[in-house]
């Protein structure tokens, strides 16, 4: 029965669908007539009031001048160009490009301008990148004063391989010992320049030839018996160069011995780090440091990148490593710094600043502070960041975490200060030397 009703419903739907269409006939849509488009509505004429208002507006426009006013965008461009020209003119009067002027105004001034060294021969103060050049110039100038000492400085200072220097110096000393012990033996007073030992140990070192010339050796070309070009003719001799000691030096053998001792005992000539001692008046900016790139082994960008990576991995690293491993890595990171800028704040607020090697010991800072005191016998203690007492003076600054900069505090010995107050002696207002106080600057 259900099937019967379904067939009836299907038949009714088919009949109500409309007439069929053959595939060869055109589509029904093309045979239908297009619908008539709606006629556009006629536009109404303006009212009398609108016409009067339009006429008044046209009259006002005709009364205005017909010159074309400059656009706002053109005027703003002209004003901007005028400002830039004035700014460039002002900067050129000071000798600085405009971009550098803006950078200098926006950047904070560094705490120190750089790392400086003092030449031990001339006392000249030069930047770190100029110290070797200054040493060379100073040693070269010292040849006119003492050529023997200058050549010894050259040997020990500019040859970086200390083992090669040791071997070469000992070989040279052996030559001089033979002359001193056997002055009558002519063979000891001649040194063959093409000798293998001389070439490998001595000639390769900077300054050795100038040393031999300074102590009385001369370069001579001498025949070598038995080394002719033709083995059949032993009378032919080949000539080679030698260092030969002058005859007058045989009467000055003690000078030769002194030169040998000086050669063996000398050390490399090193430029001394300039502490750049500065004293600042009490300031709330004592803990703020702006360091130049001279204070770092790595470039600033590399250090910042590594710091970012360490910050991102700190949680994971703390879970995977023991405390001892983390401390060891921190010490390894600290070794990246060559120098450190340290400030010591006194109880009266004055701040003493100096530059140190990162591997120098804490005792150097104690000595630095004592030299600045009016009475260097006064006992004191230095407290690091967080109030940690620096009791072990043999530790290096990088081992204490005092790199690349740190602010420390000075505390007087309470018992000694109590005795001084009990003695009722009049004490100066500041324990620092008067000449330092006279040069105190504002931080």
Secondary structure as the mmCIF struct_conf table of DSSP 4:
data_model
#
loop_
_struct_conf.conf_type_id
_struct_conf.id
_struct_conf.beg_label_comp_id
_struct_conf.beg_label_asym_id
_struct_conf.beg_label_seq_id
_struct_conf.end_label_comp_id
_struct_conf.end_label_asym_id
_struct_conf.end_label_seq_id
HELX_RH_AL_P HELX_RH_AL_P1 UNK A 2 UNK A 16
TURN_TY1_P TURN_TY1_P1 UNK A 17 UNK A 17
TURN_TY1_P TURN_TY1_P2 UNK A 23 UNK A 24
BEND BEND1 UNK A 25 UNK A 25
HELX_LH_PP_P HELX_LH_PP_P1 UNK A 26 UNK A 27
HELX_RH_AL_P HELX_RH_AL_P2 UNK A 28 UNK A 31
BEND BEND2 UNK A 32 UNK A 32
HELX_LH_PP_P HELX_LH_PP_P2 UNK A 33 UNK A 47
HELX_RH_AL_P HELX_RH_AL_P3 UNK A 48 UNK A 63
BEND BEND3 UNK A 64 UNK A 64
HELX_LH_PP_P HELX_LH_PP_P3 UNK A 67 UNK A 71
HELX_RH_AL_P HELX_RH_AL_P4 UNK A 72 UNK A 93
TURN_TY1_P TURN_TY1_P3 UNK A 94 UNK A 95
HELX_RH_AL_P HELX_RH_AL_P5 UNK A 98 UNK A 106
BEND BEND4 UNK A 107 UNK A 107
HELX_LH_PP_P HELX_LH_PP_P4 UNK A 108 UNK A 110
BEND BEND5 UNK A 111 UNK A 113
STRN STRN1 UNK A 116 UNK A 118
TURN_TY1_P TURN_TY1_P4 UNK A 120 UNK A 122
STRN STRN2 UNK A 125 UNK A 127
HELX_RH_3T_P HELX_RH_3T_P1 UNK A 128 UNK A 130
HELX_RH_AL_P HELX_RH_AL_P6 UNK A 131 UNK A 142
TURN_TY1_P TURN_TY1_P5 UNK A 143 UNK A 145
HELX_RH_AL_P HELX_RH_AL_P7 UNK A 147 UNK A 158
HELX_RH_AL_P HELX_RH_AL_P8 UNK A 162 UNK A 181
TURN_TY1_P TURN_TY1_P6 UNK A 183 UNK A 184
HELX_RH_3T_P HELX_RH_3T_P2 UNK A 186 UNK A 189
STRN STRN3 UNK A 190 UNK A 192
TURN_TY1_P TURN_TY1_P7 UNK A 193 UNK A 194
HELX_RH_AL_P HELX_RH_AL_P9 UNK A 196 UNK A 198
HELX_RH_PI_P HELX_RH_PI_P1 UNK A 199 UNK A 203
TURN_TY1_P TURN_TY1_P8 UNK A 204 UNK A 204
BEND BEND6 UNK A 205 UNK A 205
TURN_TY1_P TURN_TY1_P9 UNK A 206 UNK A 207
HELX_RH_AL_P HELX_RH_AL_P10 UNK A 208 UNK A 214
TURN_TY1_P TURN_TY1_P10 UNK A 215 UNK A 216
STRN STRN4 UNK A 217 UNK A 224
TURN_TY1_P TURN_TY1_P11 UNK A 225 UNK A 226
BEND BEND7 UNK A 229 UNK A 230
TURN_TY1_P TURN_TY1_P12 UNK A 231 UNK A 232
TURN_TY1_P TURN_TY1_P13 UNK A 234 UNK A 235
STRN STRN5 UNK A 238 UNK A 245
HELX_RH_3T_P HELX_RH_3T_P3 UNK A 247 UNK A 251
HELX_RH_AL_P HELX_RH_AL_P11 UNK A 253 UNK A 265
HELX_LH_PP_P HELX_LH_PP_P5 UNK A 271 UNK A 271
STRN STRN6 UNK A 272 UNK A 273
HELX_LH_PP_P HELX_LH_PP_P6 UNK A 274 UNK A 274
STRN STRN7 UNK A 278 UNK A 280
BEND BEND8 UNK A 282 UNK A 282
TURN_TY1_P TURN_TY1_P14 UNK A 284 UNK A 287
HELX_RH_3T_P HELX_RH_3T_P4 UNK A 293 UNK A 295
STRN STRN8 UNK A 296 UNK A 296
BEND BEND9 UNK A 297 UNK A 298
HELX_RH_AL_P HELX_RH_AL_P12 UNK A 300 UNK A 312
TURN_TY1_P TURN_TY1_P15 UNK A 313 UNK A 313
HELX_RH_AL_P HELX_RH_AL_P13 UNK A 314 UNK A 320
BEND BEND10 UNK A 321 UNK A 321
HELX_RH_AL_P HELX_RH_AL_P14 UNK A 323 UNK A 334
TURN_TY1_P TURN_TY1_P16 UNK A 335 UNK A 336
STRN STRN9 UNK A 337 UNK A 337
BEND BEND11 UNK A 338 UNK A 338
STRN STRN10 UNK A 339 UNK A 345
TURN_TY1_P TURN_TY1_P17 UNK A 347 UNK A 348
BEND BEND12 UNK A 349 UNK A 349
STRN STRN11 UNK A 351 UNK A 357
TURN_TY1_P TURN_TY1_P18 UNK A 358 UNK A 359
BEND BEND13 UNK A 360 UNK A 360
STRN STRN12 UNK A 361 UNK A 361
HELX_RH_AL_P HELX_RH_AL_P15 UNK A 362 UNK A 371
TURN_TY1_P TURN_TY1_P19 UNK A 372 UNK A 372
STRN STRN13 UNK A 373 UNK A 373
BEND BEND14 UNK A 374 UNK A 375
TURN_TY1_P TURN_TY1_P20 UNK A 376 UNK A 377
STRN STRN14 UNK A 380 UNK A 383
HELX_RH_3T_P HELX_RH_3T_P5 UNK A 385 UNK A 387
STRN STRN15 UNK A 389 UNK A 389
TURN_TY1_P TURN_TY1_P21 UNK A 393 UNK A 394
BEND BEND15 UNK A 395 UNK A 395
STRN STRN16 UNK A 396 UNK A 396
TURN_TY1_P TURN_TY1_P22 UNK A 397 UNK A 401
BEND BEND16 UNK A 404 UNK A 404
STRN STRN17 UNK A 405 UNK A 412
HELX_RH_AL_P HELX_RH_AL_P16 UNK A 414 UNK A 422
TURN_TY1_P TURN_TY1_P23 UNK A 423 UNK A 424
BEND BEND17 UNK A 429 UNK A 429
BEND BEND18 UNK A 431 UNK A 431
STRN STRN18 UNK A 432 UNK A 432
HELX_RH_AL_P HELX_RH_AL_P17 UNK A 434 UNK A 438
TURN_TY1_P TURN_TY1_P24 UNK A 439 UNK A 439
STRN STRN19 UNK A 441 UNK A 441
#
